[in-house]
Amino acid sequence: MTVRVERTFELEASPERVWEFIADPAKRARPISVVESFDVHDDTHATWHISLPIPFVSQTIAVETEDTVRESPEHVEFVGRSRVMRVIGEHDLEPLDGGGTRLRNRFTVEGKVPGVERFFKRNLDGELDNLETAIRNAAEIEA
């Protein structure tokens, strides 16, 4: 089973300001609750160390992430790979008439061990709430 979630939200910040957040591997990782820590290797590669409260997974999992598409300031796509899952994240930015940005987020999670999809099916929407809050907070601070 594969879990897919899509959410769109509108922000008062410019596409360039939203891009500064969403195209940064550290800023993308920080609001995700299961990411205990992360290492940024360069502008497009990072390792997330995640902890999932599911059976068969009793230790932190390294997820190697890589931005596979970067079209500034309109689209960024990343893939994360680990021994327990594969995640694809896509973020599309569109300027709004009168200012602001529409940000469409799509995530696909494919589990490789039992319980991964069930966990993300229950929690991925909340993780998108965390991401939205972090982007809004960053846009307000930088404004």
Solvent accessible surface area in square Angstrom, and as a share of the most:
residue,aa,sasa,rsa
1,M,147,0.66
2,T,47,0.27
3,V,8,0.05
4,R,173,0.63
5,V,30,0.17
6,E,96,0.43
7,R,49,0.18
8,T,63,0.37
9,F,13,0.05
10,E,88,0.39
11,L,7,0.03
12,E,170,0.76
13,A,11,0.08
14,S,46,0.30
15,P,19,0.12
16,E,100,0.45
17,R,76,0.28
18,V,1,0.01
19,W,28,0.10
20,E,97,0.44
21,F,16,0.07
22,I,0,0.00
23,A,7,0.05
24,D,44,0.23
25,P,7,0.05
26,A,17,0.13
27,K,58,0.25
28,R,9,0.03
29,A,0,0.00
30,R,152,0.55
31,P,22,0.14
32,I,23,0.11
33,S,81,0.53
34,V,16,0.09
35,V,18,0.10
36,E,113,0.51
37,S,57,0.37
38,F,50,0.21
39,D,70,0.36
40,V,70,0.40
41,H,109,0.49
42,D,72,0.37
43,D,107,0.55
44,T,36,0.21
45,H,69,0.31
46,A,0,0.00
47,T,9,0.05
48,W,17,0.06
49,H,47,0.21
50,I,2,0.01
51,S,44,0.28
52,L,7,0.04
53,P,102,0.64
54,I,17,0.09
55,P,91,0.58
56,F,160,0.67
57,V,13,0.07
58,S,120,0.77
59,Q,114,0.51
60,T,62,0.36
61,I,2,0.01
62,A,50,0.38
63,V,0,0.00
64,E,91,0.41
65,T,6,0.03
66,E,62,0.28
67,D,12,0.06
68,T,66,0.38
69,V,49,0.28
70,R,94,0.34
71,E,91,0.41
72,S,79,0.51
73,P,37,0.23
74,E,103,0.46
75,H,27,0.12
76,V,0,0.00
77,E,37,0.17
78,F,1,0.00
79,V,8,0.05
80,G,0,0.00
81,R,112,0.41
82,S,15,0.09
83,R,130,0.47
84,V,0,0.00
85,M,5,0.02
86,R,73,0.27
87,V,9,0.05
88,I,35,0.18
89,G,0,0.00
90,E,42,0.19
91,H,1,0.00
92,D,33,0.17
93,L,9,0.05
94,E,86,0.39
95,P,92,0.58
96,L,36,0.18
97,D,153,0.79
98,G,94,0.90
99,G,52,0.50
100,G,7,0.07
101,T,0,0.00
102,R,80,0.29
103,L,0,0.00
104,R,98,0.36
105,N,0,0.00
106,R,50,0.18
107,F,19,0.08
108,T,24,0.14
109,V,1,0.00
110,E,59,0.27
111,G,22,0.21
112,K,123,0.52
113,V,37,0.21
114,P,84,0.53
115,G,10,0.09
116,V,0,0.00
117,E,24,0.11
118,R,147,0.54
119,F,13,0.05
120,F,10,0.04
121,K,134,0.57
122,R,156,0.57
123,N,47,0.24
124,L,11,0.06
125,D,75,0.39
126,G,34,0.33
127,E,10,0.05
128,L,3,0.01
129,D,68,0.35
130,N,55,0.28
131,L,3,0.02
132,E,33,0.15
133,T,75,0.44
134,A,24,0.19
135,I,2,0.01
136,R,85,0.31
137,N,74,0.38
138,A,20,0.15
139,A,13,0.10
140,E,128,0.57
141,I,144,0.73
142,E,74,0.33
143,A,99,0.77
